[in-house]
């Protein structure tokens, strides 16, 4: 019984670590631009400045710096050319 309890604790600990690890990495990657002022944001190639704006409901969103979107390459389905219609008399 003692061995099973120890195995369960190790399993739960490892499972939690592998669940949290990817989340912390993506958060750190996304936060390189968070909190930067306009000049610092413009100096970073991976950052983009978003001007303040109002939502449809009238809420004002303050200007902020964000990470530029990453363009995905080669993920779309290849374009197919339109083939000529087959001869209906054949």
N, CA, C and O atoms as CSV, one atom per row, in Angstrom:
chain,resi,resn,atom,element,x,y,z
A,1,UNK,N,N,0.835,-1.201,0.000
A,1,UNK,CA,C,0.000,0.000,0.000
A,1,UNK,C,C,0.868,1.249,0.000
A,1,UNK,O,O,0.553,2.222,-0.686
A,2,UNK,N,N,1.954,1.235,0.758
A,2,UNK,CA,C,2.834,2.384,0.846
A,2,UNK,C,C,3.490,2.671,-0.499
A,2,UNK,O,O,3.649,3.833,-0.874
A,3,UNK,N,N,3.875,1.617,-1.234
A,3,UNK,CA,C,4.498,1.773,-2.544
A,3,UNK,C,C,3.510,2.394,-3.535
A,3,UNK,O,O,3.902,3.259,-4.319
A,4,UNK,N,N,2.261,1.983,-3.520
A,4,UNK,CA,C,1.245,2.522,-4.417
A,4,UNK,C,C,1.020,3.998,-4.140
A,4,UNK,O,O,0.869,4.781,-5.078
A,5,UNK,N,N,0.994,4.389,-2.895
A,5,UNK,CA,C,0.796,5.781,-2.534
A,5,UNK,C,C,1.951,6.637,-3.040
A,5,UNK,O,O,1.732,7.732,-3.557
A,6,UNK,N,N,3.176,6.147,-2.895
A,6,UNK,CA,C,4.350,6.876,-3.366
A,6,UNK,C,C,4.312,6.997,-4.891
A,6,UNK,O,O,4.636,8.055,-5.430
A,7,UNK,N,N,3.926,5.942,-5.584
A,7,UNK,CA,C,3.825,5.965,-7.048
A,7,UNK,C,C,2.769,6.965,-7.500
A,7,UNK,O,O,2.973,7.682,-8.479
A,8,UNK,N,N,1.661,7.018,-6.808
A,8,UNK,CA,C,0.598,7.962,-7.144
A,8,UNK,C,C,1.065,9.402,-6.972
A,8,UNK,O,O,0.755,10.262,-7.796
A,9,UNK,N,N,1.801,9.661,-5.913
A,9,UNK,CA,C,2.304,11.013,-5.666
A,9,UNK,C,C,3.273,11.427,-6.766
A,9,UNK,O,O,3.214,12.551,-7.265
A,10,UNK,N,N,4.167,10.510,-7.144
A,10,UNK,CA,C,5.121,10.821,-8.214
A,10,UNK,C,C,4.389,11.065,-9.531
A,10,UNK,O,O,4.708,12.007,-10.257
A,11,UNK,N,N,3.417,10.223,-9.835
A,11,UNK,CA,C,2.660,10.372,-11.074
A,11,UNK,C,C,1.922,11.709,-11.120
A,11,UNK,O,O,1.971,12.410,-12.132
A,12,UNK,N,N,1.247,12.062,-10.042
A,12,UNK,CA,C,0.492,13.319,-9.994
A,12,UNK,C,C,1.433,14.513,-10.115
A,12,UNK,O,O,1.108,15.488,-10.791
A,13,UNK,N,N,2.584,14.448,-9.474
A,13,UNK,CA,C,3.560,15.532,-9.544
A,13,UNK,C,C,4.076,15.715,-10.964
A,13,UNK,O,O,4.138,16.838,-11.466
A,14,UNK,N,N,4.446,14.616,-11.611
A,14,UNK,CA,C,4.935,14.693,-12.987
A,14,UNK,C,C,3.837,15.179,-13.941
A,14,UNK,O,O,4.098,15.988,-14.831
A,15,UNK,N,N,2.632,14.692,-13.756
A,15,UNK,CA,C,1.525,15.118,-14.610
A,15,UNK,C,C,1.280,16.615,-14.469
A,15,UNK,O,O,1.051,17.302,-15.464
A,16,UNK,N,N,1.325,17.116,-13.262
A,16,UNK,CA,C,1.132,18.551,-13.038
A,16,UNK,C,C,2.255,19.357,-13.670
A,16,UNK,O,O,2.015,20.409,-14.262
A,17,UNK,N,N,3.483,18.864,-13.544
A,17,UNK,CA,C,4.631,19.580,-14.111
A,17,UNK,C,C,4.532,19.652,-15.627
A,17,UNK,O,O,4.790,20.704,-16.212
A,18,UNK,N,N,4.164,18.558,-16.268
A,18,UNK,CA,C,4.061,18.551,-17.727
A,18,UNK,C,C,2.858,19.347,-18.225
A,18,UNK,O,O,2.838,19.772,-19.380
A,19,UNK,N,N,1.873,19.552,-17.387
A,19,UNK,CA,C,0.722,20.370,-17.761
A,19,UNK,C,C,1.055,21.852,-17.654
A,19,UNK,O,O,0.660,22.633,-18.520
A,20,UNK,N,N,1.765,22.249,-16.625
A,20,UNK,CA,C,2.074,23.654,-16.368
A,20,UNK,C,C,3.232,24.142,-17.225
A,20,UNK,O,O,3.250,25.312,-17.607
A,21,UNK,N,N,4.188,23.294,-17.537
A,21,UNK,CA,C,5.380,23.700,-18.275
A,21,UNK,C,C,5.055,24.361,-19.609
A,21,UNK,O,O,5.569,25.452,-19.856
A,22,UNK,N,N,4.236,23.779,-20.491
A,22,UNK,CA,C,3.935,24.457,-21.757
A,22,UNK,C,C,3.208,25.780,-21.560
A,22,UNK,O,O,3.402,26.710,-22.342
A,23,UNK,N,N,2.380,25.877,-20.538
A,23,UNK,CA,C,1.655,27.124,-20.286
A,23,UNK,C,C,2.616,28.237,-19.906
A,23,UNK,O,O,2.452,29.373,-20.350
A,24,UNK,N,N,3.605,27.930,-19.097
A,24,UNK,CA,C,4.538,28.959,-18.662
A,24,UNK,C,C,5.427,29.403,-19.813
A,24,UNK,O,O,5.804,30.574,-19.869
A,25,UNK,N,N,5.773,28.514,-20.728
A,25,UNK,CA,C,6.605,28.879,-21.866
A,25,UNK,C,C,5.849,29.793,-22.816
A,25,UNK,O,O,6.414,30.776,-23.295
A,26,UNK,N,N,4.588,29.496,-23.101
A,26,UNK,CA,C,3.827,30.347,-24.012
A,26,UNK,C,C,3.547,31.707,-23.390
A,26,UNK,O,O,3.506,32.714,-24.097
A,27,UNK,N,N,3.357,31.747,-22.091
A,27,UNK,CA,C,3.117,33.021,-21.423
A,27,UNK,C,C,4.351,33.906,-21.485
A,27,UNK,O,O,4.239,35.118,-21.667
A,28,UNK,N,N,5.526,33.309,-21.337
A,28,UNK,CA,C,6.742,34.119,-21.388
A,28,UNK,C,C,7.009,34.607,-22.803
A,28,UNK,O,O,7.516,35.714,-22.986
A,29,UNK,N,N,6.678,33.803,-23.805
A,29,UNK,CA,C,6.876,34.216,-25.190
A,29,UNK,C,C,5.922,35.355,-25.545
A,29,UNK,O,O,6.309,36.282,-26.256
A,30,UNK,N,N,4.707,35.297,-25.071
A,30,UNK,CA,C,3.719,36.317,-25.390
A,30,UNK,C,C,3.967,37.610,-24.619
A,30,UNK,O,O,3.477,38.665,-25.022
A,31,UNK,N,N,4.705,37.552,-23.537
A,31,UNK,CA,C,4.860,38.728,-22.693
A,31,UNK,C,C,6.073,39.588,-23.046
A,31,UNK,O,O,6.354,40.552,-22.334
A,32,UNK,N,N,6.802,39.273,-24.119
A,32,UNK,CA,C,7.977,40.087,-24.454
A,32,UNK,C,C,7.581,41.523,-24.755
A,32,UNK,O,O,8.396,42.428,-24.577
A,33,UNK,N,N,6.368,41.758,-25.202
A,33,UNK,CA,C,5.915,43.100,-25.557
A,33,UNK,C,C,5.020,43.727,-24.484
A,33,UNK,O,O,4.812,44.940,-24.479
A,34,UNK,N,N,4.502,42.918,-23.595
A,34,UNK,CA,C,3.556,43.396,-22.588
A,34,UNK,C,C,4.176,44.479,-21.724
A,34,UNK,O,O,5.256,44.298,-21.162
A,35,UNK,N,N,3.484,45.607,-21.623
A,35,UNK,CA,C,3.913,46.689,-20.748
A,35,UNK,C,C,4.913,47.655,-21.354
A,35,UNK,O,O,5.317,48.612,-20.693
A,36,UNK,N,N,5.325,47.430,-22.599
A,36,UNK,CA,C,6.284,48.344,-23.223
A,36,UNK,C,C,5.618,49.660,-23.608
A,36,UNK,O,O,4.442,49.692,-23.969
A,37,UNK,N,N,6.377,50.730,-23.527
A,37,UNK,CA,C,5.904,52.032,-23.981
A,37,UNK,C,C,6.021,52.083,-25.502
A,37,UNK,O,O,6.628,51.196,-26.102
A,38,UNK,N,N,5.453,53.100,-26.127
A,38,UNK,CA,C,5.373,53.176,-27.583
A,38,UNK,C,C,6.750,53.128,-28.261
A,38,UNK,O,O,6.908,52.451,-29.277
A,39,UNK,N,N,7.740,53.831,-27.717
A,39,UNK,CA,C,9.072,53.833,-28.332
A,39,UNK,C,C,9.737,52.470,-28.219
A,39,UNK,O,O,10.311,51.972,-29.188
A,40,UNK,N,N,9.660,51.873,-27.051
A,40,UNK,CA,C,10.258,50.548,-26.847
A,40,UNK,C,C,9.541,49.498,-27.680
A,40,UNK,O,O,10.163,48.566,-28.189
A,41,UNK,N,N,8.248,49.650,-27.813
A,41,UNK,CA,C,7.454,48.718,-28.615
A,41,UNK,C,C,7.873,48.796,-30.083
A,41,UNK,O,O,8.020,47.769,-30.746
A,42,UNK,N,N,8.065,50.006,-30.581
A,42,UNK,CA,C,8.485,50.192,-31.971
A,42,UNK,C,C,9.880,49.682,-32.244
A,42,UNK,O,O,10.203,49.320,-33.375
A,43,UNK,N,N,10.715,49.651,-31.213
A,43,UNK,CA,C,12.090,49.177,-31.373
A,43,UNK,C,C,12.165,47.653,-31.434
A,43,UNK,O,O,13.142,47.110,-31.949
A,44,UNK,N,N,11.170,46.967,-30.928
A,44,UNK,CA,C,11.143,45.501,-30.942
A,44,UNK,C,C,10.521,45.012,-32.242
A,44,UNK,O,O,9.397,45.390,-32.572
A,45,UNK,N,N,11.241,44.177,-32.980
A,45,UNK,CA,C,10.729,43.701,-34.268
A,45,UNK,C,C,9.523,42.779,-34.121
A,45,UNK,O,O,8.720,42.669,-35.048
A,46,UNK,N,N,9.381,42.120,-32.986
A,46,UNK,CA,C,8.278,41.195,-32.784
A,46,UNK,C,C,7.061,41.816,-32.131
A,46,UNK,O,O,6.106,41.116,-31.794
A,47,UNK,N,N,7.091,43.151,-31.947
A,47,UNK,CA,C,6.002,43.830,-31.254
A,47,UNK,C,C,5.275,44.803,-32.176
A,47,UNK,O,O,5.831,45.282,-33.164
A,48,UNK,N,N,4.035,45.081,-31.836
A,48,UNK,CA,C,3.218,46.009,-32.607
A,48,UNK,C,C,2.415,46.881,-31.643
A,48,UNK,O,O,1.846,46.380,-30.674
A,49,UNK,N,N,2.371,48.190,-31.911
A,49,UNK,CA,C,1.642,49.124,-31.061
A,49,UNK,C,C,0.195,49.189,-31.519
A,49,UNK,O,O,-0.077,49.380,-32.704
A,50,UNK,N,N,-0.726,49.032,-30.592
A,50,UNK,CA,C,-2.163,49.119,-30.869
A,50,UNK,C,C,-2.669,50.411,-30.251
A,50,UNK,O,O,-2.575,50.601,-29.038
A,51,UNK,N,N,-3.208,51.303,-31.080
A,51,UNK,CA,C,-3.737,52.577,-30.577
A,51,UNK,C,C,-5.007,52.345,-29.774
A,51,UNK,O,O,-5.678,51.326,-29.935
A,52,UNK,N,N,-5.332,53.307,-28.902
A,52,UNK,CA,C,-6.552,53.181,-28.108
A,52,UNK,C,C,-7.764,53.276,-29.027
A,52,UNK,O,O,-7.720,53.897,-30.089
A,53,UNK,N,N,-8.842,52.644,-28.585
A,53,UNK,CA,C,-10.071,52.635,-29.395
A,53,UNK,C,C,-11.274,52.404,-28.491
A,53,UNK,O,O,-11.127,52.035,-27.326
A,54,UNK,N,N,-12.459,52.624,-29.039
A,54,UNK,CA,C,-13.700,52.381,-28.309
A,54,UNK,C,C,-14.396,51.171,-28.898
A,54,UNK,O,O,-14.435,50.994,-30.116
A,55,UNK,N,N,-14.948,50.335,-28.020
A,55,UNK,CA,C,-15.700,49.178,-28.469
A,55,UNK,C,C,-17.105,49.620,-28.881
A,55,UNK,O,O,-17.480,50.775,-28.681
A,56,UNK,N,N,-17.867,48.711,-29.449
A,56,UNK,CA,C,-19.245,49.015,-29.853
A,56,UNK,C,C,-20.097,49.408,-28.657
A,56,UNK,O,O,-21.051,50.175,-28.788
A,57,UNK,N,N,-19.750,48.882,-27.496
A,57,UNK,CA,C,-20.500,49.196,-26.274
A,57,UNK,C,C,-20.038,50.490,-25.622
A,57,UNK,O,O,-20.580,50.887,-24.590
A,58,UNK,N,N,-19.028,51.165,-26.216
A,58,UNK,CA,C,-18.572,52.443,-25.708
A,58,UNK,C,C,-17.414,52.378,-24.726
A,58,UNK,O,O,-16.992,53.414,-24.213
A,59,UNK,N,N,-16.891,51.193,-24.451
A,59,UNK,CA,C,-15.771,51.065,-23.521
A,59,UNK,C,C,-14.483,51.479,-24.230
A,59,UNK,O,O,-14.218,51.047,-25.352
A,60,UNK,N,N,-13.684,52.318,-23.568
A,60,UNK,CA,C,-12.410,52.753,-24.133
A,60,UNK,C,C,-11.323,51.753,-23.768
A,60,UNK,O,O,-11.133,51.429,-22.596
A,61,UNK,N,N,-10.616,51.270,-24.778
A,61,UNK,CA,C,-9.477,50.379,-24.590
A,61,UNK,C,C,-8.217,51.217,-24.765
A,61,UNK,O,O,-8.014,51.819,-25.820
A,62,UNK,N,N,-7.385,51.259,-23.755
A,62,UNK,CA,C,-6.156,52.053,-23.802
A,62,UNK,C,C,-5.167,51.454,-24.792
A,62,UNK,O,O,-5.192,50.252,-25.055
A,63,UNK,N,N,-4.297,52.298,-25.337
A,63,UNK,CA,C,-3.260,51.838,-26.254
A,63,UNK,C,C,-2.330,50.874,-25.531
A,63,UNK,O,O,-2.112,50.989,-24.324
A,64,UNK,N,N,-1.779,49.914,-26.291
A,64,UNK,CA,C,-0.884,48.930,-25.687
A,64,UNK,C,C,0.018,48.301,-26.751
A,64,UNK,O,O,-0.220,48.433,-27.951
A,65,UNK,N,N,1.039,47.629,-26.284
A,65,UNK,CA,C,1.983,46.932,-27.155
A,65,UNK,C,C,1.636,45.449,-27.115
A,65,UNK,O,O,1.360,44.905,-26.046
A,66,UNK,N,N,1.647,44.792,-28.276
A,66,UNK,CA,C,1.336,43.367,-28.335
A,66,UNK,C,C,2.307,42.649,-29.255
A,66,UNK,O,O,2.998,43.276,-30.057
A,67,UNK,N,N,2.352,41.358,-29.134
A,67,UNK,CA,C,3.180,40.542,-30.010
A,67,UNK,C,C,2.543,40.495,-31.392
A,67,UNK,O,O,1.330,40.331,-31.520
A,68,UNK,N,N,3.373,40.639,-32.431
A,68,UNK,CA,C,2.861,40.555,-33.791
A,68,UNK,C,C,2.365,39.144,-34.054
A,68,UNK,O,O,2.950,38.177,-33.567
A,69,UNK,N,N,1.282,39.019,-34.825
A,69,UNK,CA,C,0.796,37.681,-35.154
A,69,UNK,C,C,1.836,36.933,-35.993
A,69,UNK,O,O,2.557,37.534,-36.789
A,70,UNK,N,N,1.899,35.637,-35.804
A,70,UNK,CA,C,2.829,34.813,-36.559
A,70,UNK,C,C,2.102,34.278,-37.786
A,70,UNK,O,O,1.040,33.665,-37.678
A,71,UNK,N,N,2.690,34.519,-38.951
A,71,UNK,CA,C,2.091,34.029,-40.183
A,71,UNK,C,C,2.405,32.550,-40.322
A,71,UNK,O,O,3.558,32.134,-40.216
A,72,UNK,N,N,1.374,31.767,-40.560
A,72,UNK,CA,C,1.562,30.340,-40.773
A,72,UNK,C,C,1.824,30.117,-42.252
A,72,UNK,O,O,1.069,30.585,-43.104
A,73,UNK,N,N,2.883,29.409,-42.546
A,73,UNK,CA,C,3.205,29.163,-43.946
A,73,UNK,C,C,2.958,27.704,-44.293
A,73,UNK,O,O,3.305,26.797,-43.536
A,74,UNK,N,N,2.355,27.504,-45.447
A,74,UNK,CA,C,2.148,26.154,-45.953
A,74,UNK,C,C,1.064,25.368,-45.253
A,74,UNK,O,O,1.020,24.146,-45.397
A,75,UNK,N,N,0.190,26.006,-44.506
A,75,UNK,CA,C,-0.845,25.265,-43.800
A,75,UNK,C,C,-2.145,25.191,-44.577
A,75,UNK,O,O,-3.008,24.372,-44.262
A,76,UNK,N,N,-2.300,26.034,-45.585
A,76,UNK,CA,C,-3.546,26.007,-46.334
A,76,UNK,C,C,-3.490,24.900,-47.379
A,76,UNK,O,O,-2.413,24.481,-47.805
A,77,UNK,N,N,-4.653,24.443,-47.779
A,77,UNK,CA,C,-4.738,23.390,-48.789
A,77,UNK,C,C,-4.247,23.941,-50.121
A,77,UNK,O,O,-4.497,25.103,-50.443
A,78,UNK,N,N,-3.554,23.119,-50.893
A,78,UNK,CA,C,-3.063,23.602,-52.176
A,78,UNK,C,C,-4.220,23.941,-53.107
A,78,UNK,O,O,-5.251,23.270,-53.117
A,79,UNK,N,N,-4.023,24.997,-53.888
A,79,UNK,CA,C,-5.065,25.398,-54.829
A,79,UNK,C,C,-5.103,24.404,-55.975
A,79,UNK,O,O,-4.068,23.986,-56.494
A,80,UNK,N,N,-6.306,24.038,-56.357
A,80,UNK,CA,C,-6.450,23.117,-57.474
A,80,UNK,C,C,-6.931,23.883,-58.686
A,80,UNK,O,O,-7.758,24.789,-58.579
A,81,UNK,N,N,-6.411,23.515,-59.824
A,81,UNK,CA,C,-6.864,24.180,-61.044
A,81,UNK,C,C,-8.152,23.528,-61.504
A,81,UNK,O,O,-8.381,22.342,-61.266
A,82,UNK,N,N,-8.975,24.295,-62.150
A,82,UNK,CA,C,-10.243,23.781,-62.625
A,82,UNK,C,C,-9.986,22.974,-63.886
A,82,UNK,O,O,-9.450,23.490,-64.867
A,83,UNK,N,N,-10.366,21.723,-63.854
A,83,UNK,CA,C,-10.173,20.861,-65.010
A,83,UNK,C,C,-11.293,21.086,-66.003
A,83,UNK,O,O,-12.419,21.393,-65.612
A,84,UNK,N,N,-10.991,20.935,-67.306
A,84,UNK,CA,C,-12.064,21.087,-68.296
A,84,UNK,C,C,-13.110,19.999,-68.105
A,84,UNK,O,O,-12.796,18.875,-67.713
A,85,UNK,N,N,-14.363,20.355,-68.390
A,85,UNK,CA,C,-15.445,19.384,-68.251
A,85,UNK,C,C,-15.262,18.270,-69.249
A,85,UNK,O,O,-14.836,18.495,-70.381
A,86,UNK,N,N,-15.587,17.061,-68.821
A,86,UNK,CA,C,-15.462,15.893,-69.706
A,86,UNK,C,C,-16.492,15.994,-70.824
A,86,UNK,O,O,-17.573,16.554,-70.642
A,87,UNK,N,N,-16.142,15.445,-71.977
A,87,UNK,CA,C,-17.047,15.445,-73.118
A,87,UNK,C,C,-18.272,14.610,-72.794
A,87,UNK,O,O,-18.137,13.425,-72.487
A,88,UNK,N,N,-19.450,15.187,-72.852
A,88,UNK,CA,C,-20.674,14.501,-72.470
A,88,UNK,C,C,-21.069,13.438,-73.474
A,88,UNK,O,O,-21.842,12.545,-73.128
A,89,UNK,N,N,-20.571,13.493,-74.710
A,89,UNK,CA,C,-20.955,12.544,-75.745
A,89,UNK,C,C,-20.172,11.231,-75.645
A,89,UNK,O,O,-20.539,10.267,-76.317
A,90,UNK,N,N,-19.129,11.153,-74.851
A,90,UNK,CA,C,-18.307,9.951,-74.787
A,90,UNK,C,C,-18.939,8.883,-73.944
A,90,UNK,O,O,-18.370,7.803,-73.788
